[in-house]
Amino acid sequence: MLNMSKKRRPRRAREATALAIRQKSGTGVAPPSTVERPRRRAFTAEYKLRIVREAAAAAASGEEGAVGALLRREGLYSSHLSEWRRACEAGELEALSKKRGRRSRKNPLADENERLRRKVAQLEAELHKAETIIDVQKKVAALLGETLPEVPDDAGTGTKR
């Protein structure tokens, strides 16, 4: 039976040595951990519509090479523009700009309504505390024999305290 560990050691050493030689010489392939894979570009529907409109305006201006300058500036190919024009004529780009997915069953005002309900409950609790404190003050004043002046309510309801 062969010892597999003996076979692997020289191979790793050879790979490490070859890598070190490539790095020192400045040639060769970079190690796989540092290589970034190219990513495919993705264009939004708004961007595509904007480019199609700019290309139409450039073509209508009559200036020679205006569309090509636009494509070079944006880093696009003429095939992109032709596909996007075709999609625009078919009405696909307008459909892409709409929000996708399930419609929310939740009422958009429900969050605001719930927040206001909590605020009202908090204010009612504070009012109840204030009324309790005022009642206690009246009772203490009555026990001590002092009369408190009656002050009209701030809300304008005409009730006096």
N, C-alpha and C positions, 0 to 999 in steps of 0.2 A: 504494500500500500504506500502510495506517495504522500509525502507531507506537503500539503498545498501552501502552507505558509512560506516555505522556502521559495516556491515559484513566484509568489507575489512580491516579495521584497525587492528583488532586482528590478522587476518591472516598474514598481513605484519609484525607485531610485532613478531609473532611466528617464521616466516621465518628468520627474522633478528636475533632473539635470538638463533635459531638453528644454524645459520651460525656462529655466534660469538662463540658458544660452540665448534663447529667443528674446527674452526680456533685455538682456545686456546688449545684444546686437541691435535692438530696436526694430527688428523685423519679426514676422510671424504673426500668429493669431493671438489675440488677447485671451486671457483665461476666461472660461465660461461664466464665472461669477460676476465679471465686470461688463459683459456684453449685454447691451439693451436691445430688446427686440423692437423693431419698428412697429408703430401703432397705426392702424388705419384711421384716417381722419373721418370725423363725423360732422356733418353740416346740419344746422337746424333749419327748419322750414322758413323762419324769418330771414335767416342769412341768405338762403337760396332765392327767396322773393326779392330781397334787396339787390342781389347781384343781377338777377334777370332784369329788374327795372333799370339799374344803372347801365347795363349793356344796351337796353333799348334806347335809353337817353343818349348814350355814346354813339350808337348807330344813327340816330335821328339828327345828331349834331352835324353830320356830314364830314367831320374831321377824320382824315385817313389814319388808320391804326389806333383809333381810340378804344375799340373793343379789345384789341390785342394788348394795349397798355393796361387796361383794367384787369385782364386775365393775368398778366405778369405781376402786377402789383399785388393781387390777391393770391398768387401762387396756384392758379387753377389751370385746367386744360380746357380746350374748346369742347371736348366731349362732355365735360361737366355742364357747360353752358347749354349745349344742345339738349342734353337729358332734362335739365331743369326747365328749359323752355317748353319742351314737350309735356312735362308734368304740369306746368303752369297752364298750358292750353287745355289740358284734360281736367283741370280743377283739382288736382291731387294735392298741390302745395297748400291751398287754402284749407283743405280737409286735415292736413298734417298739423297745421298751426292750432287746431282746436284741442282742447284738453281731452286726453284719453282716459279710459278706465271707467269703472262703475260710477254712476252718479251717486252723490251723497244723499242718503235718505234723511239726514239730519237737517233741521231747519237752520238756516244761516243765522237767524236771530236768537237761537236757543241759548248759546253761550252768553250773549249779552243779557238775555232775560234772566238766566240763572244768577249771573253776577249781581244784577240789580235786586233780585229777590234776597240774596244773602245780605246785601247792603241795607235793605229795608229791615230785615230781621235784626241786624246789628243795631241800627238806629232805634228801633222799637225797644230793644233791651236797655239801651242807654236811657231812653225816655222813662221807662219804668223805674229804673234806679233813681233818676232825678226826682220823679214824683214821690217816691218812697222817702227820699231824703227831705223833701219839702214838707211832707206830712209829719215826719218826726220832728222837724224844726218847729212846726206849728204846735205840736203837742207839748214840746218842751217849753215853748213860750207861754202856752196856756197854764202849765204847771207853775211857772215862775211868776205869773200874773202880768206878763208884758204882752201888749197887743202889737201885732205886726201890721204895718200898713199894707193894704191890698194893692197889688200891682197888676195892671192889665196884661193879658197874655201877648207875647210877641208875634204870634201867628195872625193876629187880627181877628180872632174868632169872638172876641168880646168877653171871654171868660176871665174871671179874676181869681187870683190865688191868695 
